Every structure is written in structure tokens, then in C-alpha cells.
Amino acid sequence: MLTTASVVLPATRWEQQKMIKFPLKILTLIFPLLYIAGILKITAQDISGYQEGKVSYLTSQNIYVRFETTEGIASGDTLFVRDNNQLMPVLVVVQQSSVSCLCNALGDNKFKIDDTVFHRKKYGIKVRATETETEVETELQPEKDLHEEVLTTVPEIPGSTKKQTFTGRISASSYSNFSNSDVSDIHRFRYTFSSSAVHISGSRLSVESYIIFTHRQNQWHVVQENLNNALKIYNLAFRYDFNETVTLWAGRRINPRIANVGAIDGIQFEYGFKKMFVGIAAGSRPDYLDYGYNLNLFEYGAYFGQSQKVKNGFIQSSVAFFEQRNSGNVDRRFVYFQHTNSAVKNLNVFTSVELDLYRLLNNQSENTLILISLYLSANFRVSRKLSLSGSYDNRKNVIYYETFRNYADEILRQASRQGVRFRVNYRPVNYLMVGTSAGNRLRKGDPRPSNTFNGFVAWSRVPGINASLNVSANVMQTSYLDGQIYGVKVSKDIIPGKIYSTLQYRRVGFNYVNSATELKQNIGEVDFSFQINKKLFLTVNFEATIQENDWFNRLYLNLKRKF
């Protein structure tokens, strides 16, 4: 069975090294840039620095919004709509999956399917590997999670099967790390191309892609040694619709029906009838070291399921059977089940189960039944003001080969993974949301259980300054540290529809239980987003982390063009 536990993670270099002071010459370049961008003639057709979402599903109590990714979206965050070229707060996030959000409406705002809403966009790309296989999580292909099928299933509009549509974007980004240590600066550059062409020239053929090229300054030899060290093809697939119910995919693609399998390099075929669907897939898995093509990692399988709308919501279930091989030998054989149910008014339930059907023990193969992964969650809307949720998670830990989270954020994420978790959100008045959550995890081998507590207050329309305010507190006790993270964030349109800014401060305190070591950090972040014209966008983000006599600074620049 494949494992990547021994792989050295590039992200750990950020955690372990100390960085040099942010050069003054960089500041002299940034602020003129901000000034010039601020005075450009900018239309209000779109919002730079925001990620756009679509209302995907409505119930009597909740609104579901689908994004490309919810990375950077947290419970209590505010979602906006455009009104007369201004952003107006209309929704508060109650709970989020990897690509969608369960929201409560602010005030008496009304919504319909496909309404556009906005959230302040974060950046980052991360490649992950579980203990049993390598997967990739990107802006377009995130990990499947809570309410996933209800939240992500958007049926095609009848009569639109031959209508041509095309969307795409290309972007250039730089990530620079600086500190006051003797460690060299790190400058990373990333170029992204993504597109979706549906029913090209009115035909039955469609194509989608998501490709990035990343390299570090003064490390071009790494690219020359192996192009796959820099070039990552996360999605490149062709689709052919034989009719409205029969579809064939060819290329690299993550199938949302069997997302737990990850990307497949090969053929995928699906047939839908009435409320049922059935499909087969065959091909290979991406290489677990560089995510290139590896024909030795052959896999094949089948899946089936049903989906239907009911009086109060939606029900969908699916089952997948897969066998994965390595150089001709059976590597893994498993079954995966997932179910979403919102048939009961105000109640949403999601569950996923993964079972291994085969294992190799003492060089002897045997058919067996081993529970690998179990996830259960439920969300209950008690009233318009109060909602409750709970979950149980024993899925495997995620290992990040590349991430742009800082050390404090990564510790908090790890502490919140797995175990039992409960959440309460309450809205006492319009535009004000108060929430709290608590979790507990005790794994075999842990010297003590992990406990986490989070509380937040989100005020989406602060009088006098017309800004959003979010105050949060996170307290954790893990097997190796006691920690606290307190934060406050203010977000505001400086020029509505043109320039948006966020200012954030966090105080971090970690005490390591097996030593007298402690870590105190002050983290400040400022973010500006500009719309140069209706298709061209610029984002500038600077984060400074101060601890004792050390400075850790990060600068992110992104220029994006839509077409």
C-alpha cells in the first residue's frame, strides 16, 4: 500500500526557519503601486479580491452557496451582494464544506437559485496525501466534506444541452518570505490557467482544465531535472454527451460522484435514468511523488446511486467499488458510501463510510472488511435565530506537501481535525451573529486527549464606519501543547466596488507541555484588492509575525485576468 509518511514536506521549511526583516525597498515599491491602482478608472462589473459564489439550493430556513473553494471562509463570515455598485451584507456563514456554505439570511433578504454572492477571497494551494494514497486539493478540486452532495449538485437547465459557454482565467502570483535570520529569502512564483468550454460550437463536446506552473527563484535546475516538479495538471479532461443521460469523460478528472477516489487519468462513463445514476471508471492514479502520469498505478471501479428532491429538501446516496494496483499487484480494494438527507424540515444530515476489502498481512493477501474512514454530521435549525450542529470524524490526517498557512493556523487546523465536535450559532439581532464550538479527540497512542474551543462575534454592518467586524477566540489543548489564539478583523470597501481592504490582528500563545518552551506571536495582516478593469484584478497581501526578537514576514501579489 502506498504511503507518503516519510516524505519531507516543503511547508515545514516555513515553520522551522526564521525569516529576515521586510526590506524597506519592497515597501517603497508597494505603496506607489497601491496609489496608482487606487486612482485608475475602474468599473464595478466585478469585485477584485472577492470569490464569487452562487446560491445552489434553498430550504425554508437555510441558503446554500457554492464556491470554487471555501478555503479561507469561516463560520460567522459575511457574504455580500452588489446593490447599486455597493456591497451589501446579506448572509452569515453557519457551516461550510470544502466547496459550499450553509448560511442564514440577514434581515428579510430574498434569494433564488443562481443568485451571485461574494466573499473576501483568500489565496493558497495545497497538495495533500493521506496515509494510504496521495490526493490533490486545489482551488478547483477540494476535499469532499459536509453536506457535499446537496451543496455541489447543480443540475443542468433543460434545453441548454447544446448551448456554448466558455469561462476562463489566467493569473500570475508571487509568494515571498522574509525574516531577520541568516536564512535566505524565499521567493516563489506561480502561474495558473483554468478554463471551461461547454458544448464547443454547439456540439456535444466540452473540455475543462486547471493547470499551474510553480518555481522558486534561483532554483530553475529543479525544473530542468523533472518538469513535473513545477508543472501540475490538476484537471484536463474532455466530455462528450451522447444525449442528456449518457456522458463520457476522457483525461484527468475528479468525479464528484466518487470524489474520495481522487483524480483519475483515464475514461469515465455515466448513465442516468429517472432518479438513478450508474457509472464506471478505469485508468491510473497520479504519481504520489510529483503528481505526474504513472501507468503503473492502474485502477478501475464502478459506482451507482440515486438523487431526488423531496418536500423539505434533497436526498442523495451513492456507493462506489474500486480496486487500485501498483505495478500489476493489488494495492487496495475498497468500497465507499456517502449519503445526504434534508428530508426532515430544518435538519440536514451527511454521512460517509469507507471500508477496505483487501489487505496484505505477512506477505499473505486476504479478503477482509476494515473500517478506514467514518464521518457523520447533522445540522438543525431550531429557529430563525438559533442553529445547532454536531459531527463525528475519524478520517485520516492530511499531510500537506505545500501550504501557505502560517504555523498558528496549521496547529489550529490539526487540533480541530477528527473526534467529536458541537457548534451553536445564535443571531440576537440583524447583522449580528454569535457562535461557539467545542471538540474532543482521543486517538490511540495520544498521551492526553485534544480539546478545542472556539467563540466568535461577527457584526456585518458596524454603524458609522460601514464595515464588517469579526472578533474570535480559539483555545486548544493537544497532546503536546496548550494554546490560545485571539483575533480581530475589520473589512471594508474603501471605494465601493473598486478597492477593498482587510485589516487583521491575532495574538498567539503556545505552551509546550513536554518542555519549558513557549511561543508568543503577534500576527498582523493587511490586504488590498483592486479592480483595474472588469477583467483585470490585482491583490496585495502582507502578513507580519513578531515573536521575541524575530520577524517573519510574507508578501503575496496576484494579478489575474478573466476571459
C-alpha positions in Angstrom: 0.0 0.0 0.0 1.3 3.4 -0.9 2.4 5.7 1.9 4.0 9.1 2.0 4.6 9.4 5.7 8.4 9.7 5.2 8.2 12.4 2.6 9.8 15.7 3.6 7.2 18.4 3.3 8.2 21.7 1.7 5.8 23.5 4.1 7.9 22.6 7.1 10.7 24.9 5.9 8.4 27.8 6.6 7.6 26.5 10.0 11.2 25.8 11.0 13.1 28.7 9.6 13.4 32.3 10.8 13.0 35.0 8.2 14.7 38.3 7.6 13.2 41.8 8.1 10.9 43.0 5.4 13.1 45.3 3.2 12.3 48.9 3.0 12.8 48.9 -0.7 9.8 46.5 -1.1 7.6 48.9 0.8 8.7 51.7 -1.5 7.5 49.6 -4.4 4.2 48.6 -2.9 2.7 51.8 -1.8 3.2 53.7 -5.1 1.6 50.6 -6.7 -1.4 50.9 -4.3 -1.7 54.6 -5.0 -1.6 54.1 -8.8 -4.1 51.3 -8.7 -6.4 53.2 -6.5 -6.7 56.2 -8.9 -7.2 54.0 -12.0 -10.6 54.3 -13.7 -12.3 51.1 -12.5 -15.7 49.7 -13.5 -17.9 47.9 -10.9 -18.7 44.9 -13.0 -16.9 42.6 -10.7 -15.1 42.7 -7.3 -11.3 42.1 -7.0 -10.2 40.2 -4.0 -13.6 38.5 -3.6 -14.5 35.0 -4.5 -17.8 34.6 -6.3 -20.4 32.1 -5.2 -23.8 31.0 -6.5 -26.9 30.2 -4.5 -27.2 26.5 -5.2 -30.1 25.3 -3.0 -32.8 26.8 -0.9 -34.9 25.5 2.0 -37.4 27.2 4.2 -34.7 28.0 6.7 -31.3 27.9 5.0 -29.5 29.1 1.9 -26.7 27.1 0.4 -24.0 28.9 -1.6 -21.5 27.1 -3.8 -17.9 28.4 -4.4 -14.9 27.0 -6.2 -13.4 26.5 -2.8 -14.3 27.6 0.7 -10.6 27.9 1.8 -10.5 31.0 4.0 -14.2 31.1 4.8 -15.1 30.6 8.4 -18.3 30.3 10.4 -19.6 33.8 11.2 -18.1 35.3 8.0 -20.4 37.6 6.0 -21.4 37.2 2.4 -22.4 40.1 0.2 -24.5 41.0 -2.9 -24.0 44.0 -5.1 -26.6 46.8 -4.8 -26.1 50.0 -6.8 -22.4 49.3 -7.2 -22.0 48.8 -3.4 -21.6 45.6 -1.5 -24.4 44.9 1.0 -24.2 42.2 3.7 -26.9 39.6 3.2 -25.8 36.3 4.6 -23.8 34.9 7.5 -22.0 31.6 7.2 -23.2 28.9 9.7 -21.2 26.0 8.5 -19.0 25.2 5.5 -17.9 22.2 3.4 -15.0 22.2 1.1 -16.9 24.0 -1.7 -20.1 25.2 -0.2 -21.6 27.1 2.7 -24.7 26.7 4.8 -25.9 30.2 5.5 -28.5 32.3 7.4 -30.1 35.3 5.8 -29.6 38.8 7.4 -32.8 40.7 7.6 -35.6 39.9 5.2 -33.4 39.4 2.1 -34.9 37.0 -0.5 -32.9 34.7 -2.8 -33.3 32.5 -5.8 -31.2 29.8 -7.4 -28.1 31.1 -9.2 -28.1 34.5 -7.3 -24.5 35.7 -7.1 -22.9 36.5 -3.7 -19.4 37.4 -2.7 -16.9 36.6 0.0 -13.5 38.1 0.6 -11.1 35.9 -1.2 -8.1 34.1 0.3 -5.2 32.6 -1.6 -3.3 29.4 -1.4 -2.9 26.0 -3.0 -2.1 22.8 -1.2 -1.2 19.3 -2.2 -2.1 16.7 0.3 -1.6 13.0 0.9 -3.4 10.6 3.2 -1.7 7.7 4.9 -2.9 5.4 2.2 -2.9 7.4 -1.0 -1.9 10.7 -2.5 -4.6 13.2 -3.4 -4.5 16.8 -4.6 -6.5 19.7 -3.2 -6.6 22.9 -5.2 -8.8 25.9 -5.6 -11.0 23.8 -8.0 -10.7 20.4 -6.6 -11.1 20.4 -2.8 -11.7 17.7 -0.3 -15.3 16.4 -0.1 -17.0 17.1 3.2 -20.2 18.2 5.0 -23.5 18.2 3.0 -21.4 17.8 -0.1 -23.9 16.3 -2.5 -26.7 18.7 -1.6 -24.3 21.6 -1.8 -22.5 20.7 -5.0 -25.1 19.1 -7.2 -26.4 21.7 -9.6 -28.5 20.1 -12.4 -28.2 21.4 -16.0 -31.0 23.6 -17.2 -33.3 21.7 -19.6 -32.9 22.9 -23.2 -29.3 24.1 -22.6 -27.5 20.9 -23.7 -26.2 22.4 -26.9 -25.6 26.0 -25.7 -22.0 27.0 -25.9 -20.4 28.7 -22.9 -16.8 29.5 -22.1 -15.2 30.8 -18.9 -11.5 31.0 -18.0 -8.8 32.8 -16.1 -5.1 33.2 -16.2 -3.1 34.6 -13.2 0.5 35.3 -12.1 1.4 35.2 -8.4 4.4 35.6 -6.2 4.9 34.5 -2.6 7.9 36.0 -0.8 9.1 35.2 2.7 11.4 37.4 4.6 12.9 37.3 8.2 15.7 38.7 10.3 17.7 35.4 10.4 20.6 34.3 8.3 18.3 32.0 6.2 18.0 33.1 2.6 14.8 34.7 1.4 12.3 32.5 -0.3 10.5 33.8 -3.5 8.0 31.5 -5.2 6.2 32.2 -8.5 3.1 30.6 -9.6 1.2 30.8 -13.0 -2.3 29.4 -13.3 -4.6 28.7 -16.2 -8.1 27.4 -15.9 -10.9 27.1 -18.4 -14.3 25.5 -19.0 -15.6 25.3 -22.6 -19.1 23.7 -22.7 -20.6 22.4 -25.9 -17.9 23.8 -28.2 -19.5 25.4 -31.3 -22.9 24.0 -30.3 -21.6 20.4 -30.4 -21.7 17.6 -27.8 -18.0 18.1 -26.9 -16.8 20.0 -23.8 -13.4 20.5 -22.2 -12.2 21.7 -18.8 -8.7 22.4 -17.4 -6.8 23.6 -14.4 -3.0 23.8 -14.8 -0.3 25.6 -12.7 3.4 26.1 -13.1 5.4 26.9 -9.9 9.1 27.5 -9.3 11.4 29.2 -6.9 13.9 31.9 -7.6 17.4 30.7 -8.4 16.1 27.0 -8.4 15.5 26.6 -12.1 17.6 23.4 -12.1 14.8 21.7 -10.1 12.5 22.3 -13.1 15.1 21.1 -15.5 15.7 17.8 -13.5 11.9 17.0 -13.6 9.3 19.2 -15.3 6.7 17.7 -13.0 8.3 19.4 -10.1 6.9 22.6 -11.5 4.1 21.7 -13.8 1.0 20.4 -12.2 -2.0 19.3 -14.2 -4.8 19.0 -11.7 -7.6 18.8 -14.3 -7.5 18.3 -18.1 -10.5 16.4 -19.4 -12.8 16.1 -22.4 -16.5 15.4 -22.1 -18.8 14.0 -24.8 -22.6 14.0 -24.2 -24.2 11.2 -26.3 -27.6 12.5 -25.0 -29.0 14.1 -21.9 -28.4 11.0 -19.8 -25.2 9.4 -21.2 -21.8 11.1 -20.7 -18.2 10.0 -21.4 -15.1 11.7 -19.9 -11.5 11.2 -21.0 -8.4 12.7 -19.4 -7.6 13.7 -15.8 -10.6 14.5 -13.7 -12.0 14.2 -10.2 -15.6 12.8 -10.4 -17.8 14.4 -7.8 -19.8 11.2 -7.6 -16.6 9.3 -6.4 -14.6 12.3 -5.1 -13.0 10.1 -2.5 -11.1 8.2 -5.1 -9.3 11.4 -6.2 -8.2 12.2 -9.7 -8.4 9.5 -12.4 -6.2 9.5 -15.6 -8.4 7.6 -18.0 -12.0 7.0 -19.0 -15.2 7.7 -17.0 -18.7 6.8 -18.3 -22.0 7.6 -16.7 -25.6 6.8 -17.5 -28.6 8.4 -15.7 -32.2 7.2 -15.7 -35.1 8.5 -13.7 -33.7 9.3 -10.3 -30.8 6.8 -10.5 -27.3 7.0 -12.0 -24.6 4.4 -12.7 -21.0 4.8 -13.9 -17.7 3.1 -14.5 -14.2 4.4 -14.5 -10.8 3.0 -15.5 -7.3 4.5 -15.7 -4.4 5.3 -13.4 -3.7 7.4 -10.4 -1.3 10.4 -10.5 2.2 9.7 -9.3 2.3 10.1 -5.5 5.7 12.0 -5.6 5.3 14.6 -8.4 1.6 14.2 -9.4 2.7 13.3 -13.0 1.3 10.4 -15.0 2.1 6.9 -13.8 0.7 4.0 -15.8 1.9 1.5 -13.1 -0.8 2.8 -10.7 -3.8 1.3 -12.6 -7.3 1.5 -11.1 -10.8 0.6 -12.1 -14.2 0.6 -10.5 -17.9 1.3 -10.7 -20.5 3.3 -8.8 -24.2 3.8 -8.6 -26.7 5.9 -6.6 -29.9 7.9 -6.6 -30.8 11.6 -6.1 -34.1 13.2 -5.7 -35.8 16.3 -4.4 -38.3 15.9 -1.6 -40.8 18.2 0.1 -38.4 19.8 2.5 -35.1 19.3 0.7 -32.9 16.8 -1.1 -31.8 13.2 -0.7 -28.8 11.7 -2.5 -26.9 8.4 -1.9 -24.0 6.8 -3.8 -21.9 3.7 -3.5 -18.5 3.1 -5.2 -16.4 -0.1 -5.5 -12.7 0.3 -6.6 -9.6 -1.7 -7.0 -6.2 0.0 -7.2 -3.0 -1.7 -8.3 0.7 -0.9 -8.2 2.9 -2.5 -10.9 0.3 -5.1 -11.5 -0.2 -6.1 -7.9 -3.3 -5.3 -5.9 -2.6 -2.3 -3.8 -6.0 -1.6 -2.4 -9.6 -2.7 -2.8 -12.3 -0.7 -1.1 -16.0 0.4 -1.0 -17.1 4.0 -0.3 -20.6 5.1 0.7 -22.0 8.6 1.1 -25.5 9.9 1.9 -27.0 13.3 2.2 -30.5 13.9 3.6 -32.5 17.0 4.3 -36.0 15.4 4.0 -36.8 16.4 7.6 -37.7 20.1 7.9 -34.8 22.2 9.3 -32.5 19.1 9.6 -29.5 18.3 7.3 -27.6 15.0 7.7 -24.5 13.9 6.0 -22.5 10.6 6.4 -19.7 8.9 4.6 -18.1 5.5 5.2 -15.0 3.9 3.6 -14.2 0.2 4.0 -11.1 -1.7 2.9 -12.0 -5.1 1.4 -8.4 -6.4 1.0 -5.1 -6.3 2.9 -1.6 -7.8 2.7 -0.6 -9.3 6.0 2.8 -11.0 6.4 3.1 -11.2 2.6 -0.2 -13.0 2.5 -3.2 -11.5 0.8 -6.6 -11.8 2.4 -10.1 -10.5 1.8 -11.3 -8.7 4.8 -13.6 -5.8 6.0 -11.8 -2.9 7.7 -13.3 0.4 8.6 -11.0 3.1 7.2 -13.0 6.2 7.4 -16.2 7.4 9.1 -17.8 10.8 9.1 -21.2 11.8 10.5 -22.7 15.3 10.7 -26.0 16.9 11.4 -27.2 20.5 11.4 -30.6 21.5 13.0 -32.1 24.9 12.6 -34.1 25.4 15.8 -35.4 28.8 14.8 -34.5 31.7 12.6 -32.1 32.9 15.2 -30.7 29.6 16.6 -28.9 26.7 14.9 -27.2 23.6 16.3 -24.8 21.2 14.7 -22.6 18.2 15.6 -20.2 15.9 13.9 -18.0 12.8 14.4 -14.9 12.4 12.3 -12.3 9.6 12.3 -10.9 10.3 8.8 -7.2 10.1 8.4 -5.0 13.1 8.9 -4.0 15.2 6.0 -0.3 15.8 5.1 0.4 19.0 3.2 3.3 19.0 0.7 2.7 22.7 0.1 0.7 25.2 2.0 0.6 28.9 2.6 -0.9 28.7 6.1 1.2 30.2 8.9 2.3 28.0 11.8 -0.5 29.1 14.2 -3.2 28.4 11.6 -1.8 24.9 10.8 -1.7 24.0 14.5 -5.3 25.1 15.0 -6.4 23.1 11.9 -4.7 19.9 13.1 -6.2 20.3 16.6 -9.7 20.6 15.2 -9.4 17.5 13.0 -11.1 14.3 13.9 -13.1 13.4 17.0 -16.5 14.8 18.2 -17.5 18.4 17.7 -20.5 20.5 18.5 -21.4 24.0 17.4 -24.0 26.6 18.4 -24.8 29.8 16.3 -27.2 32.5 17.5 -28.3 35.7 15.9 -29.8 38.0 18.5 -30.4 40.9 16.1 -30.0 41.5 12.4 -26.4 41.8 11.2 -25.0 40.3 14.4 -24.0 36.6 14.8 -22.6 34.9 17.9 -21.2 31.4 17.8 -19.3 28.9 19.8 -18.0 25.4 19.1 -16.2 22.7 21.1 -14.4 19.5 20.1 -12.8 16.5 21.7 -10.4 13.9 20.2 -8.6 10.9 21.8 -6.6 8.7 19.5 -4.8 5.6 20.3 -1.3 6.5 21.4 -2.1 10.1 22.4 -0.7 10.9 25.9 -3.8 13.0 26.5 -6.9 14.0 24.7 -7.1 17.1 22.4 -9.8 19.6 23.4 -10.6 22.7 21.3 -13.0 25.7 22.0 -13.9 28.4 19.6 -16.0 31.5 20.0 -16.7 34.4 17.7 -18.8 37.5 17.3 -19.5 38.8 13.8 -21.0 42.2 13.2 -21.6 42.7 9.4 -22.7 46.3 9.5 -20.8 48.4 12.1 -22.5 51.8 12.5 -20.5 54.8 11.5 -17.8 53.1 9.6 -19.9 50.8 7.3 -17.5 47.9 7.8 -17.6 44.3 9.0 -16.1 43.3 12.3 -15.2 39.8 13.5 -13.8 39.0 16.9 -12.7 35.4 17.7 -11.1 33.3 20.3 -9.6 29.8 20.0 -8.4 27.8 23.0 -6.8 24.4 22.5 -5.3 21.6 24.5 -3.5 19.0 22.3 -1.3 16.0 23.2 1.8 18.3 23.2 0.7 21.9 23.8 -1.7 24.3 25.4 -2.6 27.2 23.1 -4.7 30.3 22.6 -5.3 32.4 19.5 -7.3 35.6 19.8 -8.1 37.8 16.9 -9.9 40.8 15.5 -10.6 41.5 11.8 -12.1 44.6 10.1 -13.1 44.5 6.5 -14.3 47.5 4.4 -14.8 48.8 0.9 -12.6 51.8 0.7 -14.1 52.7 -2.7 -17.3 50.5 -3.1 -16.9 48.1 -5.9 -13.3 49.2 -6.6 -10.9 48.9 -3.7 -11.5 46.5 -0.8 -9.3 46.2 2.3 -9.0 43.9 5.3 -7.0 44.6 8.5 -6.5 41.8 11.0 -4.5 41.2 14.2 -4.0 38.0 16.2 -2.3 37.2 19.4 -0.9 33.6 19.7 0.3 31.8 22.8 1.6 28.2 22.8 3.0 26.4 25.8 4.6 23.0 25.0 3.8 20.5 27.8 6.9 18.3 27.5 9.4 21.2 27.8 9.6 24.7 29.3 9.4 26.1 25.8 6.7 28.6 25.0 5.8 30.6 21.8 4.3 34.1 21.8 3.4 35.7 18.5 1.8 38.8 17.3 0.4 38.5 13.8 -0.7 41.4 11.7 -2.2 41.3 8.2 -3.2 43.9 5.7 -4.9 43.1 2.4 -5.8 45.3 -0.5 -7.7 44.3 -3.6 -8.2 46.4 -6.8 -10.2 46.0 -9.9 -8.2 47.6 -12.8 -10.9 46.9 -15.3 -13.8 44.5 -15.5 -11.5 41.6 -16.4 -8.2 42.5 -14.7 -7.6 42.3 -10.9 -4.8 42.9 -8.5 -4.4 41.6 -5.0 -1.7 42.6 -2.5 -1.4 40.9 0.9 1.2 41.4 3.6 1.5 39.4 6.8 4.0 40.1 9.6 4.6 37.8 12.5 6.6 39.0 15.5 8.0 36.7 18.2 10.6 37.9 20.8 13.5 39.2 18.7 12.4 37.5 15.4 10.4 38.8 12.5 8.6 36.6 10.0 7.1 38.4 7.0 5.2 37.2 3.9 4.1 39.1 0.8 1.6 37.8 -1.7 1.0 39.5 -5.0 -1.5 38.3 -7.6 -2.5 39.6 -11.0 -5.5 37.8 -12.6 -7.3 38.2 -15.8 -10.7 36.7 -16.7 -11.8 35.9 -20.2 
